[in-house]
Amino acid sequence: MFAIPAATSITSLFVIKKDFYTVKDTGEVRANVQALSPIPAGSNGNAQGFEVTEYAADASCLEQIDLSEGPVALTFESQIRPITNRFGRTTNTQMLVKVVSAQPQASAQPRPAASAQQNAAKAAEPAKAN
């Protein structure tokens, strides 16, 4: 007997959107995640910068993605799975199956200096009372 390993890999993405829909005929939930990816040099003419890339995902992955404070960098485990598209064609496709880790997100808006000073003053008040 051969031990055939699953075709899994680790994929790091800067996630900007998550979405899902239900297939009317089968009731199957199909989920996807959109992320920003750098454009490889020379792959698209003179294009430079970043592009939006879409990945198929298990619906359970969407529950683990929190976009309430903006885009987030996440690391996913992915597998190659046969996926049937809306036209009935089946292809082997990379699918995100679970979130492995999330990088802490820095706040997009810095704190105003005044509120930081007020917090420091409040912390010092109990010390004065003693």
Backbone bond lengths (Angstrom), bond angles and torsions (degrees), N, CA, C in turn:
res aa  C-N    CA-C-N  psi(-1)  N-CA   C-N-CA  omega(-1)  CA-C   N-CA-C  phi
1 M - - - 1.438 - - 1.517 110.30 -
2 F 1.288 115.72 140.84 1.460 122.25 177.30 1.520 109.62 -98.85
3 A 1.311 116.30 142.41 1.465 121.43 172.59 1.522 106.77 -98.02
4 I 1.314 116.75 104.55 1.459 121.50 -177.70 1.527 108.21 -95.93
5 P 1.340 117.51 118.54 1.462 119.94 -178.56 1.529 111.19 -73.29
6 A 1.313 115.27 150.80 1.469 120.36 175.45 1.524 108.62 -70.07
7 A 1.300 116.44 146.45 1.464 121.59 179.49 1.525 108.59 -83.25
8 T 1.341 115.53 78.67 1.461 120.18 179.77 1.518 110.15 -112.51
9 S 1.315 115.45 157.16 1.466 121.14 176.13 1.523 108.90 -152.91
10 I 1.316 115.66 170.27 1.458 122.70 177.68 1.524 107.43 -108.68
11 T 1.327 116.04 130.73 1.453 122.12 -177.67 1.519 109.33 -127.93
12 S 1.328 117.25 126.30 1.465 121.91 176.88 1.514 108.91 -102.05
13 L 1.337 115.75 129.78 1.460 121.01 -175.73 1.522 111.13 -135.10
14 F 1.334 116.02 151.03 1.460 122.61 171.14 1.529 105.46 -100.95
15 V 1.333 115.69 94.16 1.463 122.91 -170.74 1.521 110.81 -77.38
16 I 1.347 116.39 130.37 1.463 121.80 179.11 1.520 112.72 -117.29
17 K 1.357 117.86 -16.29 1.461 120.17 -177.24 1.519 109.91 -157.34
18 K 1.331 115.56 143.76 1.464 121.02 171.49 1.520 106.83 -130.15
19 D 1.336 116.11 148.09 1.459 120.09 -176.01 1.521 109.31 -156.93
20 F 1.328 116.35 160.59 1.462 121.07 174.85 1.520 109.07 -153.39
21 Y 1.317 114.74 161.10 1.463 121.13 172.97 1.517 108.05 -149.69
22 T 1.319 115.56 160.94 1.455 121.52 -179.80 1.525 108.68 -108.87
23 V 1.321 116.49 130.77 1.460 121.87 178.35 1.533 107.23 -73.09
24 K 1.331 116.72 124.63 1.471 121.32 -175.41 1.527 112.88 -59.74
25 D 1.317 116.23 -44.30 1.469 120.35 -174.13 1.525 113.22 -70.19
26 T 1.343 116.64 -41.95 1.465 120.13 -172.18 1.522 114.14 -106.09
27 G 1.330 117.83 -17.84 1.455 120.91 -176.48 1.523 112.76 79.07
28 E 1.329 117.20 4.53 1.462 122.01 -179.77 1.538 109.90 -69.28
29 V 1.328 116.11 136.96 1.457 121.11 176.68 1.525 107.93 -93.32
30 R 1.314 116.13 124.56 1.463 121.76 177.73 1.520 107.73 -113.27
31 A 1.311 115.28 127.55 1.457 121.22 -177.48 1.520 109.79 -117.57
32 N 1.343 114.77 154.06 1.458 119.05 174.26 1.522 109.67 -146.35
33 V 1.312 114.69 158.49 1.451 123.42 -179.52 1.522 106.90 -129.17
34 Q 1.335 116.20 135.20 1.459 120.05 175.20 1.518 108.74 -109.32
35 A 1.331 115.42 140.17 1.461 121.52 -178.11 1.521 109.89 -140.36
36 L 1.322 115.70 158.17 1.454 120.90 173.95 1.513 108.76 -86.62
37 S 1.328 116.10 135.27 1.461 122.14 178.75 1.520 108.67 -132.03
38 P 1.333 117.58 141.51 1.469 118.95 176.24 1.531 110.13 -67.60
39 I 1.317 115.82 142.26 1.464 120.69 176.83 1.524 107.59 -79.25
40 P 1.336 118.07 121.71 1.469 119.81 178.82 1.524 110.90 -62.59
41 A 1.313 117.00 138.84 1.461 122.30 -178.85 1.526 110.72 -57.45
42 G 1.321 116.34 130.75 1.452 122.23 175.87 1.516 115.44 78.11
43 S 1.330 118.91 -1.54 1.459 119.73 -176.28 1.524 113.23 -81.30
44 N 1.317 116.12 -24.06 1.458 118.99 -174.76 1.530 109.50 -134.83
45 G 1.318 116.22 57.28 1.459 120.03 -178.80 1.517 111.15 66.53
46 N 1.326 116.21 -125.53 1.460 121.75 -178.72 1.528 112.42 -96.20
47 A 1.309 118.55 7.10 1.464 121.56 -176.23 1.513 111.49 -61.14
48 Q 1.322 115.11 138.55 1.460 122.33 176.36 1.510 108.00 -136.44
49 G 1.310 116.81 153.07 1.455 120.28 176.28 1.514 111.93 112.89
50 F 1.337 115.44 -133.43 1.459 121.38 -172.91 1.519 110.31 -131.54
51 E 1.338 115.19 155.61 1.454 120.89 177.33 1.518 108.76 -134.42
52 V 1.320 115.96 161.60 1.458 121.19 177.50 1.521 108.42 -89.79
53 T 1.336 115.71 128.12 1.456 122.38 179.57 1.517 108.04 -118.60
54 E 1.331 117.23 137.12 1.460 121.00 -178.99 1.524 110.33 -110.44
55 Y 1.326 115.87 136.68 1.459 123.07 179.53 1.517 109.80 -122.90
56 A 1.328 116.84 140.74 1.458 121.03 171.20 1.523 107.29 -72.50
57 A 1.345 117.16 147.83 1.463 120.67 -177.66 1.515 110.17 -144.37
58 D 1.345 115.71 152.95 1.465 120.74 168.61 1.522 107.05 -65.68
59 A 1.319 116.17 142.67 1.465 119.86 178.89 1.529 111.16 -58.70
60 S 1.338 117.82 -30.98 1.467 120.82 -179.72 1.530 111.78 -64.98
61 C 1.322 118.63 -24.02 1.471 121.64 177.80 1.522 111.38 -65.60
62 L 1.319 116.84 -35.59 1.460 120.32 -175.30 1.523 111.77 -61.94
63 E 1.331 117.01 -33.36 1.461 120.90 179.51 1.521 111.66 -65.70
64 Q 1.322 117.56 -24.44 1.456 122.47 -177.20 1.525 113.15 -91.25
65 I 1.329 117.35 -3.24 1.459 121.79 -178.34 1.519 108.76 -103.43
66 D 1.336 116.89 118.60 1.457 122.36 179.96 1.527 108.98 -110.19
67 L 1.323 116.24 108.07 1.463 121.48 179.65 1.525 111.65 -104.98
68 S 1.332 117.63 15.99 1.465 120.95 -176.45 1.527 112.76 -64.23
69 E 1.330 117.19 -24.67 1.462 120.08 179.29 1.518 111.95 -111.41
70 G 1.324 117.02 19.91 1.450 120.96 177.66 1.520 112.28 109.10
71 P 1.332 116.66 -176.34 1.464 121.41 179.71 1.523 111.24 -58.56
72 V 1.328 115.13 153.67 1.465 119.99 -176.32 1.529 110.21 -141.91
73 A 1.334 116.05 144.16 1.470 121.99 176.52 1.524 108.25 -87.23
74 L 1.327 117.06 123.96 1.458 122.58 -178.11 1.522 110.04 -131.56
75 T 1.322 115.51 153.67 1.455 121.61 173.50 1.516 107.74 -113.96
76 F 1.322 117.05 127.88 1.457 123.67 -176.54 1.518 110.75 -115.60
77 E 1.322 115.32 152.34 1.458 120.67 164.55 1.522 104.85 -93.48
78 S 1.311 116.71 134.95 1.462 120.18 179.47 1.518 110.20 -127.31
79 Q 1.326 115.58 154.91 1.458 122.93 178.07 1.524 108.92 -134.04
80 I 1.313 114.93 154.83 1.456 120.39 173.01 1.523 106.88 -87.49
81 R 1.332 116.54 122.88 1.465 121.28 -179.01 1.520 109.73 -134.53
82 P 1.334 116.65 150.29 1.460 118.80 174.35 1.536 109.24 -74.02
83 I 1.321 116.46 124.89 1.466 122.32 -177.89 1.532 107.91 -121.54
84 T 1.326 116.33 132.01 1.456 121.21 175.90 1.521 108.12 -98.26
85 N 1.331 116.35 122.48 1.467 119.00 -179.12 1.531 110.89 -83.22
86 R 1.300 117.18 -179.08 1.479 121.43 -175.31 1.532 112.99 -67.47
87 F 1.321 117.56 -12.56 1.457 120.81 178.49 1.529 111.84 -96.72
88 G 1.353 117.10 3.20 1.450 121.38 177.98 1.517 114.82 87.16
89 R 1.320 116.73 6.28 1.466 120.86 -179.26 1.531 109.58 -91.15
90 T 1.327 117.61 131.85 1.457 122.63 -179.01 1.524 110.36 -103.97
91 T 1.341 115.87 128.80 1.463 121.80 177.59 1.529 109.01 -135.80
92 N 1.322 116.14 154.24 1.462 120.77 173.44 1.524 107.57 -79.04
93 T 1.334 115.77 122.23 1.456 121.99 -172.71 1.515 110.47 -131.91
94 Q 1.333 116.31 143.78 1.463 120.54 174.39 1.520 108.19 -70.41
95 M 1.348 116.96 125.24 1.460 121.83 -179.80 1.519 109.26 -123.94
96 L 1.331 116.37 132.94 1.459 121.34 176.15 1.522 107.68 -75.29
97 V 1.344 117.62 125.35 1.462 120.09 -175.06 1.528 113.76 -110.21
98 K 1.346 118.27 -26.72 1.465 118.70 175.16 1.517 110.40 -162.19
99 V 1.339 115.15 154.63 1.462 121.59 176.79 1.519 107.48 -84.72
100 V 1.331 116.08 124.06 1.457 121.26 -179.65 1.522 110.29 -88.63
101 S 1.335 117.05 -45.90 1.462 120.52 178.51 1.518 110.38 -157.53
102 A 1.332 113.71 157.57 1.459 120.99 176.65 1.512 108.27 -123.34
103 Q 1.324 116.23 136.22 1.459 119.81 176.53 1.516 107.93 -83.38
104 P 1.336 117.65 139.16 1.462 118.78 178.22 1.513 110.28 -60.12
105 Q 1.299 115.01 139.75 1.456 120.32 -176.89 1.513 109.57 -98.20
106 A 1.321 116.21 128.63 1.457 120.48 175.81 1.522 108.33 -75.42
107 S 1.291 115.78 146.24 1.459 120.39 -179.76 1.515 109.26 -64.02
108 A 1.318 116.65 136.26 1.460 121.22 -179.29 1.519 111.05 -73.24
109 Q 1.340 117.24 -26.89 1.446 120.56 -178.64 1.527 109.68 -114.54
110 P 1.337 117.92 120.81 1.456 119.17 178.99 1.526 110.74 -68.44
111 R 1.321 116.15 150.80 1.464 120.44 177.65 1.520 109.67 -69.36
112 P 1.312 116.89 140.13 1.468 118.58 174.37 1.528 109.46 -66.29
113 A 1.325 116.40 146.54 1.459 120.85 -178.39 1.523 110.84 -62.61
114 A 1.325 118.54 -33.53 1.466 121.87 -178.09 1.528 110.95 -61.97
115 S 1.332 117.96 -43.93 1.460 119.20 -178.57 1.527 110.94 -69.52
116 A 1.319 118.26 -31.83 1.460 121.15 176.78 1.523 109.88 -66.89
117 Q 1.339 116.48 -38.85 1.464 120.43 178.56 1.528 110.55 -67.78
118 Q 1.343 117.11 -38.75 1.466 120.84 178.66 1.519 110.17 -64.04
119 N 1.328 117.99 -42.09 1.463 121.34 178.17 1.526 111.06 -62.54
120 A 1.323 117.63 -39.25 1.458 121.43 178.94 1.531 110.38 -66.97
121 A 1.336 116.60 -38.29 1.467 120.73 179.25 1.522 110.66 -66.67
122 K 1.331 117.89 -40.76 1.463 121.88 178.46 1.523 110.96 -63.75
123 A 1.323 116.97 -37.52 1.459 121.21 179.40 1.525 110.94 -68.87
124 A 1.333 117.49 -31.38 1.455 121.05 -178.80 1.520 112.75 -81.40
125 E 1.330 120.34 -21.79 1.470 123.85 -177.83 1.526 113.49 -59.57
126 P 1.320 121.36 -47.61 1.459 119.52 179.21 1.527 112.30 -60.76
127 A 1.323 117.55 -31.47 1.450 120.82 179.44 1.533 110.76 -66.51
128 K 1.344 117.97 -35.56 1.448 122.94 178.85 1.521 110.95 -69.19
129 A 1.321 117.38 -36.42 1.461 121.92 -177.02 1.525 111.79 -65.93
130 N 1.310 117.95 -29.04 1.472 121.10 -179.71 1.447 111.14 -77.09
